[in-house]
Amino acid sequence: MDGVEQTNESWRILIVEDDERLAELTREYLESNGLTVGLEANGSAAVERIRSEQPDLVVLDLMLPGEDGLSVCRKVRPFYNGPIIMLTARTDDLDQVLGLEMGADDYISKPVKPRVLLARIRAMLRRVTESGQGGGDESAGEEPVRLQFNDLIVDRSMREAWLNDQSIDLTSAEFDLLWLLASNAGRVLSREEIFTALRGIEYDGQDRSIDVRVSRIRPKIGDDPIHPRRIKTVRSKGYLFVKEA
């Protein structure tokens, strides 16, 4: 073991990977650390498995037979809101950006060490679990955390957001970013702060995932992508969520 406390052994992970040996080794390692892991080698079959099984998290390889990872990600997003970590053997930024635009929550370049993958999985699932439990607020007798900005409501306990009383379709990573920005309304957050808070690793100065995610969130919350009023880009500094947009 890695000396990390074992929690939430009911977490169910689906690994979509056509390299059988790599998939089996990864499953053995994750299961030895308390996770329940299923394997799927075909992209087309993965879509139906994700639909029927609704795993807590999907680890999705980019290059797959049947359908590639980008296509799988795009197809499952209408009915699956759980985290998706995309694995790519390529170093091309375009693949990473396309993955995020299709709805992936995170990406890891292959080859990846099993303990690194485990850490990323745990960090993502803990964030979802803690947020869904109100971050411990309920045990303190407090109401679930909810923020409202005119016609926009963001509820951390339910991990949902509404615009004009209509539910907003957000991925897990998009909700985490929206909550982070909204809960810091009126303060500029640097990309470094955002990256560290959401991914738990240092910002390398090149990663575009935050920018891609902001661009996806803006239209969903009624913001103008060209001239945003709610989530503003502050040049050379970061992003600002405006309290009264």
N, C-alpha and C positions, 0 to 999 in steps of 0.2 A: 504494500500500500504506500501511498504518498504522504501519510501522516495527516491527511485531511479528514475531518470528522464526516462520517457517513450519515447522510440525511436523505429524506425523500426517496427511499428505495423503490417506490412505486413509479418513479419517472420512467416513461416508456420512450425509447429512442428508435427511430427507423433510419438505418444507414442504406442509402441508395448508391451502390458502388459495384461496378462490374469486374473489378479485380478481386477474384474470389479469395486469394490468399490474404491480401491486405484487409479485406472486409472481415474475414474470420479472426485475424489477429486483433483487429480493432475491437470486434465484439467481445473477444475473450478479455481484453484489458478493461473495457468499460464495465462488463458484467462483474469482474473481480472487484470493481470499485462501487458496486451497489446499484447499477442501472440495469434495466431490462431492455434488451436490444433485439430488434428484428432486422433482417437483411433482405434487400431486393436488388437484383442486378439489372433489371430492365426498366427503362424510363416509362414506357407506356403502362406497364403493370404497376409501377410506383404510384401513378396518378390515382388508380382505383384503390390501392392499399391505403394511401393517405386519406382518401375520402371515407373509406369504411372504418379504418382503425383509429383515425384522429390521434396520432401519437403526440406526446408532449413536445417533441422536437424532432426535426428532420435534418440529417446530415446528407447533403445532396452533391454528388459528383457532377462536374460539368459535362464530361464526355461519357455518354451512355449509349447502348444500343436501344433501338425502338424510338425513343425521343431523348433529345439532349436535356441537360439540367435546366437550361433557360426555359425551354418549352414546358417542362414539368412544373417549374416554379410558377410560370404564368398561368397554367391551367388550374393549379390547385388553390391559388390565392382567393378566388371567389367563395370557396367553402372551407378553407383552412386558415386560421389566424395564428397558429402557433409559430414559434421561431424556426427559421430555416437557415442553416449554416451551409454555405456553398463551398465545395472544395474545387480548386482549379490547379492544374499543373502548369498553366500558363502564367506569365508575369505581365501580360498585356493589360494595361489599365482598362481598355475597352471592355474586356470580358468581365472585369470586376464591376464596372459601372453598369453594364447591361444586366448583370445579376441583381444588383440593387434595384434597378428600374423595374425588373420583373417581380420584385417583392422579396428578395432574399434579405435576411436581417444582418448577416455577417458573412465574411468569406475568409478562407484560410488557404494559403498557397501550399501545394504539395511539393515535396513530402513533408508531412506534419508529424511531429512526435506525439505518441498517444497521450502523454501526460499534458501536453499543451492543448490538445483537442478536449480532453476531459475538463481541464480548467475553464475553457471557453464555454463548454456545455453547461457546467455547473453555474458559472457566473450568470449566464443568460437565464437559466431556469430559476435560480434563486431570485433574480430581479423580478421575474414575472410572478413568482409565488409570493414574495414579500409585498409586492405592489397589490396583488389580489387580496392580501390579508390586511391591507391598509397600513402596511409597514409597522404593525404593532400598535397602531392607534386604538383599535377596538379594544385591546386588552387593557388599555388605560382608561376605558370608559368614554372615549371621545367618539364623535360622529365620523363616518368615513370621509376621507379627504376629498373635497370637491371644489373646483375653481370655476367661476363664471365670469365671462367677459362679454357683456351684452347678450348677443344671440348664441354665443359659443360656451358650451359647458364641457369641462374635462373632469372625469371622476377617476381618481387613482384606485379606489377600492374595487370598483367594477371593471377597471381598465377599459373604459368606454368614453367616447366623446360624442356630443350632439351639436348640430348646427340647426337653428330654427326648429328644434324639437325632432329633428331627423338624425338617426344614428349615422355616424361617420365610419366608413369602412377603413380601418387602420391595421397595418401589420403590427406585430408585437414591438418591433424596433421603432416603427413610426410613432406608436403611442408613447414609448419611453422618451423619445426625443421631444415630442410635443409636451409631455408632462414636465420634462426638465426645463424647457424654455418658458412654459406658462407659469411654473412655480417660481421662476426667477424673473417674472415680468417687470420691466422697467430697468433691468440690468443687462449690460452687454456681456454675453458669454463668449469667450474665445473658443476657437476650434479645439485648442489644447484641452480646455476645461471640459468641453462636451465629449471629446473623444475618450478622455480618461474616465469620466463619469459613466459612460455607456458601455465601453469595451474593456475597461480595466487595464489598458496598456497605454504606453506613451504614444503620443502623436508623432508621426515621422515627417510631417510637413508636406507629404505628397498625397496622402489618402484623401479621396474625394467622396467617401461614403456619406459624410455629414451633409455636404452640399447637395448630393443627389437626393438624400432623404428629405431635406428641407423643400426641394423643388417638388417632391411628390406630395408633401403635406399641404403646401400653400393652397392649391385649388380645392383640396378636400375640406378646408376650413373657411372657404369663401374668400380667400385672399387672391389678389391679382398677381399672377406669376411675373408679369412684366414690371408693374409698379406696386409692389406689395406694401400694404399698410399695417398688417398684423405681425408678420415676421419680417423684420427689416434686416438687410445685410449692411453691416457697418464696415466699410472698407478698411482692410488691413487689421481689423480687430475681431470680428466674429458676427454673432447674430443677436438681435434684440427683439424680444416679444413685447409689443406695445400694449399697455394696459387698456387704453381707450382707443381702439382702432376705428 
